[in-house]
């Protein structure tokens, strides 16, 4: 079961063609954003939970052809990227459940939830999403990995990344792997990133190609070293209601050899941070969402993001 926090509605405002609901208290923990689209995301649904404690048991459970709720207890060390089948909920037991060594490969599947896990010292990506849709990555903690923490690419679509904490890491979140992959990626790569905590991480929060609209709202950027959000080739990114603290470059267009995409920024809060670079237009957001006031986002996110907090 996915816990939810009650929210008091103080006002209603039309934003980007949809209803954004400013909150008097923190936004709920339930599913919001792009993963609600295309039929929604419920993972293993009401399947009876199975608890696993070893890598072999974990692999067998997550690769089952049937819907499954897989609960991870303790630390599981993976020796290779582990494929995840469709219709799966993978969730940690308590606050210390950990995946280490390698990560999860969500490839050519749909309807997957990953939540309440600590990802540490992975050798490739912690979570790789490709050719997949309806994926929800929620209330996890990521630190000290090799490559991407949560990378979404190759025509994936309808993804929400929410209430996660990222620390002690470089390449945080890539959205779209190549400037030359437009034939697969145009019209897809639609992802919502909300209520995530970036604690001194370096870059890609996210770095976006092609996805439009990509929605980055109510995240806390604390001491981000290189840059926050980058919108590149043909992307359209809405950066809304975020809290940027000690972050010299909160958002910009273009990155490396990739040309600039479009980026619209509004109602963000800046503390000892740059003002960012924006321009162009972004497609409208099709779903309703609760929006915390930007000045309250630091306290809301630090109280609720990460494994064991949801």
Phi and psi in degrees as GROMACS dihedral restraints (atoms count N, CA, C in turn):
[ dihedral_restraints ]
;  ai    aj    ak    al  type     phi  dphi    fc
    3     4     5     6     1   -94.8    20    10
    4     5     6     7     1   113.4    20    10
    6     7     8     9     1   -64.6    20    10
    7     8     9    10     1   152.7    20    10
    9    10    11    12     1  -130.5    20    10
   10    11    12    13     1   148.6    20    10
   12    13    14    15     1  -106.1    20    10
   13    14    15    16     1   132.7    20    10
   15    16    17    18     1   -65.0    20    10
   16    17    18    19     1   148.1    20    10
   18    19    20    21     1  -131.7    20    10
   19    20    21    22     1   140.3    20    10
   21    22    23    24     1   -96.4    20    10
   22    23    24    25     1   130.6    20    10
   24    25    26    27     1   -93.3    20    10
   25    26    27    28     1   123.6    20    10
   27    28    29    30     1  -100.5    20    10
   28    29    30    31     1   -26.4    20    10
   30    31    32    33     1  -166.0    20    10
   31    32    33    34     1   165.1    20    10
   33    34    35    36     1  -128.7    20    10
   34    35    36    37     1   132.3    20    10
   36    37    38    39     1  -134.5    20    10
   37    38    39    40     1   140.7    20    10
   39    40    41    42     1   -77.8    20    10
   40    41    42    43     1   125.7    20    10
   42    43    44    45     1  -133.3    20    10
   43    44    45    46     1   127.0    20    10
   45    46    47    48     1    50.7    20    10
   46    47    48    49     1    35.5    20    10
   48    49    50    51     1    83.0    20    10
   49    50    51    52     1     2.2    20    10
   51    52    53    54     1  -129.8    20    10
   52    53    54    55     1   177.9    20    10
   54    55    56    57     1   -94.2    20    10
   55    56    57    58     1   116.3    20    10
   57    58    59    60     1  -102.1    20    10
   58    59    60    61     1   135.3    20    10
   60    61    62    63     1  -112.5    20    10
   61    62    63    64     1   100.2    20    10
   63    64    65    66     1   -62.0    20    10
   64    65    66    67     1   139.2    20    10
   66    67    68    69     1  -105.5    20    10
   67    68    69    70     1   145.3    20    10
   69    70    71    72     1   -81.6    20    10
   70    71    72    73     1   -25.4    20    10
   72    73    74    75     1  -131.5    20    10
   73    74    75    76     1  -178.1    20    10
   75    76    77    78     1   -60.3    20    10
   76    77    78    79     1   150.0    20    10
   78    79    80    81     1   -61.0    20    10
   79    80    81    82     1   154.1    20    10
   81    82    83    84     1   -69.9    20    10
   82    83    84    85     1   161.8    20    10
   84    85    86    87     1   -87.1    20    10
   85    86    87    88     1    -4.5    20    10
   87    88    89    90     1   -70.7    20    10
   88    89    90    91     1   172.5    20    10
   90    91    92    93     1   -66.5    20    10
   91    92    93    94     1   128.7    20    10
   93    94    95    96     1  -136.8    20    10
   94    95    96    97     1   153.4    20    10
   96    97    98    99     1   100.1    20    10
   97    98    99   100     1  -159.2    20    10
   99   100   101   102     1   -61.3    20    10
  100   101   102   103     1   -28.7    20    10
  102   103   104   105     1   -71.2    20    10
  103   104   105   106     1    -5.7    20    10
  105   106   107   108     1   -83.0    20    10
  106   107   108   109     1   -12.0    20    10
  108   109   110   111     1   -91.9    20    10
  109   110   111   112     1   170.5    20    10
  111   112   113   114     1    65.9    20    10
  112   113   114   115     1    23.3    20    10
  114   115   116   117     1   108.1    20    10
  115   116   117   118     1    -9.5    20    10
  117   118   119   120     1    84.8    20    10
  118   119   120   121     1   171.6    20    10
  120   121   122   123     1  -131.8    20    10
  121   122   123   124     1   117.1    20    10
  123   124   125   126     1  -129.9    20    10
  124   125   126   127     1     9.2    20    10
  126   127   128   129     1    56.8    20    10
  127   128   129   130     1  -126.7    20    10
  129   130   131   132     1   -79.8    20    10
  130   131   132   133     1    -1.3    20    10
  132   133   134   135     1    60.4    20    10
  133   134   135   136     1  -129.1    20    10
  135   136   137   138     1   -96.2    20    10
  136   137   138   139     1    15.9    20    10
  138   139   140   141     1   -59.5    20    10
  139   140   141   142     1   144.9    20    10
  141   142   143   144     1   -62.9    20    10
  142   143   144   145     1   128.4    20    10
  144   145   146   147     1   -64.7    20    10
  145   146   147   148     1   145.2    20    10
  147   148   149   150     1  -120.7    20    10
  148   149   150   151     1   126.5    20    10
  150   151   152   153     1   -97.5    20    10
  151   152   153   154     1   132.7    20    10
  153   154   155   156     1  -123.8    20    10
  154   155   156   157     1   149.7    20    10
  156   157   158   159     1  -130.5    20    10
  157   158   159   160     1    -4.1    20    10
  159   160   161   162     1  -128.7    20    10
  160   161   162   163     1   160.0    20    10
  162   163   164   165     1   -63.7    20    10
  163   164   165   166     1   -39.8    20    10
  165   166   167   168     1   -66.8    20    10
  166   167   168   169     1   -41.2    20    10
  168   169   170   171     1   -67.6    20    10
  169   170   171   172     1   -38.6    20    10
  171   172   173   174     1   -61.1    20    10
  172   173   174   175     1   -49.9    20    10
  174   175   176   177     1   -60.2    20    10
  175   176   177   178     1   -42.9    20    10
  177   178   179   180     1   -62.9    20    10
  178   179   180   181     1   -40.5    20    10
  180   181   182   183     1   -70.7    20    10
  181   182   183   184     1   -44.5    20    10
  183   184   185   186     1   -77.6    20    10
  184   185   186   187     1   -14.8    20    10
  186   187   188   189     1  -100.6    20    10
  187   188   189   190     1     5.2    20    10
  189   190   191   192     1   -61.4    20    10
  190   191   192   193     1   147.7    20    10
  192   193   194   195     1   -79.8    20    10
  193   194   195   196     1    -9.9    20    10
  195   196   197   198     1   -96.5    20    10
  196   197   198   199     1   155.2    20    10
  198   199   200   201     1   -55.9    20    10
  199   200   201   202     1   141.3    20    10
  201   202   203   204     1  -151.4    20    10
  202   203   204   205     1   146.2    20    10
  204   205   206   207     1  -109.8    20    10
  205   206   207   208     1   111.2    20    10
  207   208   209   210     1  -109.0    20    10
  208   209   210   211     1   119.1    20    10
  210   211   212   213     1  -105.5    20    10
  211   212   213   214     1   125.7    20    10
  213   214   215   216     1   -94.5    20    10
  214   215   216   217     1   125.5    20    10
  216   217   218   219     1  -116.6    20    10
  217   218   219   220     1   129.3    20    10
  219   220   221   222     1    78.1    20    10
  220   221   222   223     1  -154.6    20    10
  222   223   224   225     1  -107.2    20    10
  223   224   225   226     1   129.2    20    10
  225   226   227   228     1  -117.0    20    10
  226   227   228   229     1   124.2    20    10
  228   229   230   231     1  -100.9    20    10
  229   230   231   232     1   117.8    20    10
  231   232   233   234     1   -95.6    20    10
  232   233   234   235     1   137.0    20    10
  234   235   236   237     1   -90.8    20    10
  235   236   237   238     1   -12.1    20    10
  237   238   239   240     1  -154.3    20    10
  238   239   240   241     1   163.5    20    10
  240   241   242   243     1   -57.5    20    10
  241   242   243   244     1   128.0    20    10
  243   244   245   246     1  -103.6    20    10
  244   245   246   247     1   122.7    20    10
  246   247   248   249     1   -70.1    20    10
  247   248   249   250     1   139.7    20    10
  249   250   251   252     1  -113.0    20    10
  250   251   252   253     1   129.7    20    10
  252   253   254   255     1   -82.8    20    10
  253   254   255   256     1   168.8    20    10
  255   256   257   258     1   -65.3    20    10
  256   257   258   259     1   159.5    20    10
  258   259   260   261     1    60.2    20    10
  259   260   261   262     1    54.4    20    10
  261   262   263   264     1  -128.9    20    10
  262   263   264   265     1   138.4    20    10
  264   265   266   267     1  -111.0    20    10
  265   266   267   268     1   123.0    20    10
  267   268   269   270     1  -116.3    20    10
  268   269   270   271     1   119.1    20    10
  270   271   272   273     1  -142.5    20    10
  271   272   273   274     1   144.6    20    10
  273   274   275   276     1   -80.0    20    10
  274   275   276   277     1   151.0    20    10
  276   277   278   279     1   -93.6    20    10
  277   278   279   280     1   121.7    20    10
  279   280   281   282     1    72.6    20    10
  280   281   282   283     1  -155.1    20    10
  282   283   284   285     1  -105.1    20    10
  283   284   285   286     1    -2.3    20    10
  285   286   287   288     1  -114.0    20    10
  286   287   288   289     1     0.8    20    10
  288   289   290   291     1   -60.0    20    10
  289   290   291   292     1   130.7    20    10
  291   292   293   294     1  -136.3    20    10
  292   293   294   295     1   139.6    20    10
  294   295   296   297     1  -111.9    20    10
  295   296   297   298     1   127.6    20    10
  297   298   299   300     1  -137.9    20    10
  298   299   300   301     1   171.5    20    10
  300   301   302   303     1    87.2    20    10
  301   302   303   304     1   -63.2    20    10
  303   304   305   306     1  -141.4    20    10
  304   305   306   307     1  -171.9    20    10
  306   307   308   309     1  -128.5    20    10
  307   308   309   310     1  -159.6    20    10
  309   310   311   312     1  -105.9    20    10
  310   311   312   313     1   132.5    20    10
  312   313   314   315     1  -109.1    20    10
  313   314   315   316     1   101.5    20    10
  315   316   317   318     1   -96.5    20    10
  316   317   318   319     1    92.1    20    10
  318   319   320   321     1  -130.1    20    10
  319   320   321   322     1   127.4    20    10
  321   322   323   324     1    57.9    20    10
  322   323   324   325     1    41.1    20    10
  324   325   326   327     1  -137.6    20    10
  325   326   327   328     1  -178.8    20    10
  327   328   329   330     1  -149.2    20    10
  328   329   330   331     1   158.7    20    10
  330   331   332   333     1    65.2    20    10
  331   332   333   334     1    68.1    20    10
  333   334   335   336     1  -129.5    20    10
  334   335   336   337     1   135.2    20    10
  336   337   338   339     1  -119.5    20    10
  337   338   339   340     1   132.5    20    10
  339   340   341   342     1  -126.3    20    10
  340   341   342   343     1   120.2    20    10
  342   343   344   345     1  -150.5    20    10
  343   344   345   346     1   155.5    20    10
  345   346   347   348     1    61.3    20    10
  346   347   348   349     1    38.3    20    10
  348   349   350   351     1  -120.8    20    10
  349   350   351   352     1   149.1    20    10
  351   352   353   354     1   -98.4    20    10
  352   353   354   355     1   123.6    20    10
  354   355   356   357     1  -106.9    20    10
  355   356   357   358     1   124.9    20    10
  357   358   359   360     1  -136.0    20    10
  358   359   360   361     1   139.1    20    10
  360   361   362   363     1    52.5    20    10
  361   362   363   364     1    45.5    20    10
  363   364   365   366     1   -79.2    20    10
  364   365   366   367     1   151.8    20    10
  366   367   368   369     1   -94.3    20    10
  367   368   369   370     1   -15.7    20    10
  369   370   371   372     1  -127.5    20    10
  370   371   372   373     1  -106.4    20    10
  372   373   374   375     1  -107.5    20    10
  373   374   375   376     1   147.6    20    10
  375   376   377   378     1   -69.5    20    10
  376   377   378   379     1   -48.4    20    10
  378   379   380   381     1  -133.9    20    10
  379   380   381   382     1   120.0    20    10
  381   382   383   384     1  -112.9    20    10
  382   383   384   385     1   120.3    20    10
  384   385   386   387     1  -113.6    20    10
  385   386   387   388     1   119.5    20    10
  387   388   389   390     1  -145.8    20    10
  388   389   390   391     1   142.7    20    10
  390   391   392   393     1    49.7    20    10
  391   392   393   394     1    37.0    20    10
  393   394   395   396     1  -133.5    20    10
  394   395   396   397     1   158.7    20    10
  396   397   398   399     1  -140.7    20    10
  397   398   399   400     1   161.1    20    10
  399   400   401   402     1    57.6    20    10
  400   401   402   403     1    69.6    20    10
  402   403   404   405     1  -126.9    20    10
  403   404   405   406     1   134.8    20    10
  405   406   407   408     1  -125.4    20    10
  406   407   408   409     1   117.9    20    10
  408   409   410   411     1  -111.0    20    10
  409   410   411   412     1   112.0    20    10
  411   412   413   414     1  -141.2    20    10
  412   413   414   415     1   134.9    20    10
  414   415   416   417     1    55.7    20    10
  415   416   417   418     1    46.4    20    10
  417   418   419   420     1  -111.0    20    10
  418   419   420   421     1   164.4    20    10
  420   421   422   423     1  -122.0    20    10
  421   422   423   424     1   134.4    20    10
  423   424   425   426     1  -126.7    20    10
  424   425   426   427     1   133.0    20    10
  426   427   428   429     1  -158.3    20    10
  427   428   429   430     1   147.9    20    10
  429   430   431   432     1    60.6    20    10
  430   431   432   433     1    44.2    20    10
  432   433   434   435     1  -101.5    20    10
  433   434   435   436     1   175.8    20    10
  435   436   437   438     1   -83.4    20    10
  436   437   438   439     1   -58.0    20    10
  438   439   440   441     1  -112.5    20    10
  439   440   441   442     1  -137.6    20    10
  441   442   443   444     1   -66.9    20    10
  442   443   444   445     1   146.3    20    10
  444   445   446   447     1   -79.7    20    10
  445   446   447   448     1   -53.9    20    10
  447   448   449   450     1  -134.0    20    10
  448   449   450   451     1   100.1    20    10
  450   451   452   453     1  -106.0    20    10
  451   452   453   454     1   133.0    20    10
  453   454   455   456     1  -123.5    20    10
  454   455   456   457     1   126.5    20    10
  456   457   458   459     1  -157.7    20    10
  457   458   459   460     1  -178.2    20    10
  459   460   461   462     1    47.0    20    10
  460   461   462   463     1    67.3    20    10
  462   463   464   465     1    66.3    20    10
  463   464   465   466     1    15.6    20    10
  465   466   467   468     1   -69.1    20    10
  466   467   468   469     1   160.2    20    10
  468   469   470   471     1  -160.3    20    10
  469   470   471   472     1   159.2    20    10
  471   472   473   474     1    58.2    20    10
  472   473   474   475     1    65.3    20    10
  474   475   476   477     1  -124.5    20    10
  475   476   477   478     1   138.9    20    10
  477   478   479   480     1  -122.7    20    10
  478   479   480   481     1   131.8    20    10
  480   481   482   483     1  -120.8    20    10
  481   482   483   484     1   110.3    20    10
  483   484   485   486     1  -138.3    20    10
  484   485   486   487     1   145.9    20    10
  486   487   488   489     1    55.2    20    10
  487   488   489   490     1    37.1    20    10
  489   490   491   492     1  -102.1    20    10
  490   491   492   493     1   156.4    20    10
  492   493   494   495     1  -116.8    20    10
  493   494   495   496     1   131.6    20    10
  495   496   497   498     1  -121.4    20    10
  496   497   498   499     1   128.2    20    10
  498   499   500   501     1  -149.2    20    10
  499   500   501   502     1   159.9    20    10
  501   502   503   504     1    48.4    20    10
  502   503   504   505     1    49.6    20    10
  504   505   506   507     1  -149.7    20    10
  505   506   507   508     1   155.2    20    10
  507   508   509   510     1   -97.7    20    10
  508   509   510   511     1   -75.5    20    10
  510   511   512   513     1   -89.2    20    10
  511   512   513   514     1    96.9    20    10
  513   514   515   516     1   -80.3    20    10
  514   515   516   517     1   -61.4    20    10
  516   517   518   519     1  -143.8    20    10
  517   518   519   520     1   113.9    20    10
  519   520   521   522     1   -99.6    20    10
  520   521   522   523     1   134.3    20    10
  522   523   524   525     1  -124.1    20    10
  523   524   525   526     1   102.6    20    10
  525   526   527   528     1    93.1    20    10
  526   527   528   529     1   117.2    20    10
  528   529   530   531     1   -89.8    20    10
  529   530   531   532     1   -18.9    20    10
  531   532   533   534     1  -150.7    20    10
  532   533   534   535     1   141.8    20    10
  534   535   536   537     1   -64.8    20    10
  535   536   537   538     1   -21.7    20    10
  537   538   539   540     1   -94.1    20    10
  538   539   540   541     1    10.3    20    10
  540   541   542   543     1  -104.1    20    10
  541   542   543   544     1    25.0    20    10
  543   544   545   546     1   -60.9    20    10
  544   545   546   547     1   -31.5    20    10
  546   547   548   549     1   -61.6    20    10
  547   548   549   550     1   -31.0    20    10
  549   550   551   552     1   -90.1    20    10
  550   551   552   553     1   -34.2    20    10
  552   553   554   555     1   -93.5    20    10
  553   554   555   556     1   -23.5    20    10
  555   556   557   558     1   -60.4    20    10
  556   557   558   559     1   134.5    20    10
  558   559   560   561     1    82.9    20    10
  559   560   561   562     1    -0.1    20    10
  561   562   563   564     1  -129.2    20    10
  562   563   564   565     1  -154.5    20    10
  564   565   566   567     1    54.7    20    10
  565   566   567   568     1    40.4    20    10
  567   568   569   570     1   -92.8    20    10
  568   569   570   571     1   113.7    20    10
  570   571   572   573     1  -134.3    20    10
  571   572   573   574     1   143.4    20    10
  573   574   575   576     1  -109.7    20    10
  574   575   576   577     1   129.0    20    10
  576   577   578   579     1  -117.5    20    10
  577   578   579   580     1   113.3    20    10
  579   580   581   582     1  -142.5    20    10
  580   581   582   583     1   147.2    20    10
  582   583   584   585     1    55.1    20    10
  583   584   585   586     1    37.4    20    10
  585   586   587   588     1   -95.6    20    10
  586   587   588   589     1   153.1    20    10
  588   589   590   591     1  -116.1    20    10
  589   590   591   592     1   115.9    20    10
  591   592   593   594     1  -104.7    20    10
  592   593   594   595     1   105.0    20    10
  594   595   596   597     1  -105.1    20    10
  595   596   597   598     1    87.6    20    10
  597   598   599   600     1    71.6    20    10
  598   599   600   601     1    18.3    20    10
  600   601   602   603     1   -74.6    20    10
  601   602   603   604     1   171.7    20    10
  603   604   605   606     1   -98.9    20    10
  604   605   606   607     1   -55.7    20    10
  606   607   608   609     1  -150.8    20    10
  607   608   609   610     1   168.6    20    10
  609   610   611   612     1    65.5    20    10
  610   611   612   613     1    72.8    20    10
  612   613   614   615     1  -125.5    20    10
  613   614   615   616     1    43.1    20    10
  615   616   617   618     1  -101.1    20    10
  616   617   618   619     1   175.3    20    10
  618   619   620   621     1  -104.2    20    10
  619   620   621   622     1   121.7    20    10
  621   622   623   624     1  -117.9    20    10
  622   623   624   625     1   134.7    20    10
  624   625   626   627     1  -122.5    20    10
  625   626   627   628     1   138.9    20    10
  627   628   629   630     1    66.4    20    10
  628   629   630   631     1   -37.6    20    10
  630   631   632   633     1   -59.2    20    10
  631   632   633   634     1   134.0    20    10
  633   634   635   636     1  -163.1    20    10
  634   635   636   637     1   113.7    20    10
  636   637   638   639     1   -91.2    20    10
  637   638   639   640     1   140.9    20    10
  639   640   641   642     1  -103.9    20    10
  640   641   642   643     1   133.6    20    10
  642   643   644   645     1  -114.8    20    10
  643   644   645   646     1   116.6    20    10
  645   646   647   648     1  -118.3    20    10
  646   647   648   649     1   100.6    20    10
  648   649   650   651     1  -137.0    20    10
  649   650   651   652     1   149.9    20    10
  651   652   653   654     1    54.5    20    10
  652   653   654   655     1    36.6    20    10
  654   655   656   657     1   -97.9    20    10
  655   656   657   658     1   154.6    20    10
  657   658   659   660     1  -109.4    20    10
  658   659   660   661     1   117.7    20    10
  660   661   662   663     1  -103.9    20    10
  661   662   663   664     1   103.7    20    10
  663   664   665   666     1  -110.7    20    10
  664   665   666   667     1   104.9    20    10
  666   667   668   669     1    67.4    20    10
  667   668   669   670     1    36.8    20    10
  669   670   671   672     1   -65.4    20    10
  670   671   672   673     1   130.8    20    10
  672   673   674   675     1   -81.0    20    10
  673   674   675   676     1   -50.1    20    10
  675   676   677   678     1   -96.5    20    10
  676   677   678   679     1   -71.8    20    10
  678   679   680   681     1  -152.9    20    10
  679   680   681   682     1   161.3    20    10
  681   682   683   684     1   -84.7    20    10
  682   683   684   685     1   -89.0    20    10
  684   685   686   687     1  -106.1    20    10
  685   686   687   688     1   137.1    20    10
  687   688   689   690     1  -125.3    20    10
  688   689   690   691     1   124.9    20    10
  690   691   692   693     1  -103.9    20    10
  691   692   693   694     1   119.7    20    10
  693   694   695   696     1  -125.4    20    10
  694   695   696   697     1  -161.0    20    10
  696   697   698   699     1   -28.8    20    10
  697   698   699   700     1   109.2    20    10
  699   700   701   702     1    63.5    20    10
  700   701   702   703     1    10.5    20    10
  702   703   704   705     1   -80.5    20    10
  703   704   705   706     1   159.1    20    10
  705   706   707   708     1  -134.8    20    10
  706   707   708   709     1   113.4    20    10
  708   709   710   711     1  -122.1    20    10
  709   710   711   712     1   126.3    20    10
  711   712   713   714     1   -98.3    20    10
  712   713   714   715     1   117.8    20    10
  714   715   716   717     1  -109.1    20    10
  715   716   717   718     1   106.3    20    10
  717   718   719   720     1  -135.2    20    10
  718   719   720   721     1   129.0    20    10
  720   721   722   723     1    63.8    20    10
  721   722   723   724     1    30.7    20    10
  723   724   725   726     1   -93.3    20    10
  724   725   726   727     1   162.1    20    10
  726   727   728   729     1  -114.7    20    10
  727   728   729   730     1   113.4    20    10
  729   730   731   732     1  -107.8    20    10
  730   731   732   733     1   120.5    20    10
  732   733   734   735     1  -128.8    20    10
  733   734   735   736     1   129.8    20    10
  735   736   737   738     1    52.8    20    10
  736   737   738   739     1    41.2    20    10
  738   739   740   741     1  -126.3    20    10
  739   740   741   742     1   101.6    20    10
  741   742   743   744     1   -63.5    20    10
  742   743   744   745     1   -38.0    20    10
  744   745   746   747     1  -121.2    20    10
  745   746   747   748     1    86.7    20    10
  747   748   749   750     1   -70.5    20    10
  748   749   750   751     1   -37.3    20    10
  750   751   752   753     1  -162.9    20    10
  751   752   753   754     1   149.9    20    10
  753   754   755   756     1  -158.4    20    10
  754   755   756   757     1   171.4    20    10
  756   757   758   759     1  -108.1    20    10
  757   758   759   760     1   137.2    20    10
  759   760   761   762     1    82.3    20    10
  760   761   762   763     1   149.8    20    10
  762   763   764   765     1  -164.3    20    10
  763   764   765   766     1   128.8    20    10
  765   766   767   768     1    59.0    20    10
  766   767   768   769     1  -129.5    20    10
  768   769   770   771     1   -88.6    20    10
  769   770   771   772     1     0.8    20    10
  771   772   773   774     1   -83.3    20    10
  772   773   774   775     1   132.0    20    10
  774   775   776   777     1   -69.0    20    10
  775   776   777   778     1   164.3    20    10
  777   778   779   780     1   -72.5    20    10
  778   779   780   781     1   143.2    20    10
  780   781   782   783     1   -99.5    20    10
  781   782   783   784     1  -161.4    20    10
  783   784   785   786     1   -97.7    20    10
  784   785   786   787     1   145.9    20    10
  786   787   788   789     1  -147.7    20    10
  787   788   789   790     1   124.1    20    10
  789   790   791   792     1  -113.0    20    10
  790   791   792   793     1   124.3    20    10
  792   793   794   795     1  -116.4    20    10
  793   794   795   796     1   135.3    20    10
  795   796   797   798     1  -152.6    20    10
  796   797   798   799     1   145.1    20    10
  798   799   800   801     1    57.2    20    10
  799   800   801   802     1    35.0    20    10
  801   802   803   804     1   -89.8    20    10
  802   803   804   805     1   161.0    20    10
  804   805   806   807     1  -118.4    20    10
  805   806   807   808     1   130.9    20    10
  807   808   809   810     1  -121.8    20    10
  808   809   810   811     1   128.7    20    10
  810   811   812   813     1  -127.2    20    10
  811   812   813   814     1   114.2    20    10
  813   814   815   816     1    50.5    20    10
  814   815   816   817     1    45.0    20    10
  816   817   818   819     1  -135.4    20    10
  817   818   819   820     1   162.8    20    10
  819   820   821   822     1   -71.0    20    10
  820   821   822   823     1   174.1    20    10
  822   823   824   825     1   -95.5    20    10
  823   824   825   826     1   -13.7    20    10
  825   826   827   828     1    84.1    20    10
  826   827   828   829     1   168.2    20    10
  828   829   830   831     1  -123.9    20    10
  829   830   831   832     1   129.1    20    10
  831   832   833   834     1  -140.6    20    10
  832   833   834   835     1   165.0    20    10
  834   835   836   837     1   169.7    20    10
  835   836   837   838     1   161.8    20    10
  837   838   839   840     1    83.6    20    10
  838   839   840   841     1  -170.3    20    10
  840   841   842   843     1  -127.6    20    10
  841   842   843   844     1   158.0    20    10
  843   844   845   846     1  -128.2    20    10
  844   845   846   847     1   141.9    20    10
  846   847   848   849     1   -61.0    20    10
  847   848   849   850     1   157.7    20    10
  849   850   851   852     1   -74.0    20    10
  850   851   852   853     1   150.5    20    10
  852   853   854   855     1   -80.4    20    10
  853   854   855   856     1   129.3    20    10
  855   856   857   858     1   -90.4    20    10
  856   857   858   859     1    -4.4    20    10
  858   859   860   861     1  -119.6    20    10
  859   860   861   862     1   157.2    20    10
  861   862   863   864     1   -83.2    20    10
  862   863   864   865     1   151.7    20    10
  864   865   866   867     1  -155.6    20    10
  865   866   867   868     1   144.6    20    10
  867   868   869   870     1   -79.6    20    10
  868   869   870   871     1   132.9    20    10
  870   871   872   873     1  -120.1    20    10
  871   872   873   874     1   115.4    20    10
  873   874   875   876     1   -74.9    20    10
  874   875   876   877     1   145.9    20    10
  876   877   878   879     1   -60.1    20    10
  877   878   879   880     1   136.1    20    10
  879   880   881   882     1   -57.7    20    10
  880   881   882   883     1   -37.2    20    10
  882   883   884   885     1   -68.1    20    10
  883   884   885   886     1   -17.1    20    10
  885   886   887   888     1   -96.9    20    10
  886   887   888   889     1    -4.7    20    10
  888   889   890   891     1   -64.3    20    10
  889   890   891   892     1   -38.4    20    10
  891   892   893   894     1   -57.5    20    10
  892   893   894   895     1   -49.5    20    10
  894   895   896   897     1   -68.2    20    10
  895   896   897   898     1   -38.3    20    10
  897   898   899   900     1   -64.6    20    10
  898   899   900   901     1   -48.5    20    10
  900   901   902   903     1   -71.0    20    10
  901   902   903   904     1   -44.3    20    10
  903   904   905   906     1   -66.5    20    10
  904   905   906   907     1   -22.8    20    10
  906   907   908   909     1   -81.9    20    10
  907   908   909   910     1   -22.1    20    10
  909   910   911   912     1  -123.2    20    10
  910   911   912   913     1   -14.0    20    10
  912   913   914   915     1   -86.7    20    10
  913   914   915   916     1   149.2    20    10
  915   916   917   918     1   105.4    20    10
  916   917   918   919     1   167.7    20    10
  918   919   920   921     1   -61.9    20    10
  919   920   921   922     1   141.5    20    10
  921   922   923   924     1    80.0    20    10
  922   923   924   925     1     6.4    20    10
  924   925   926   927     1  -110.9    20    10
  925   926   927   928     1    -6.6    20    10
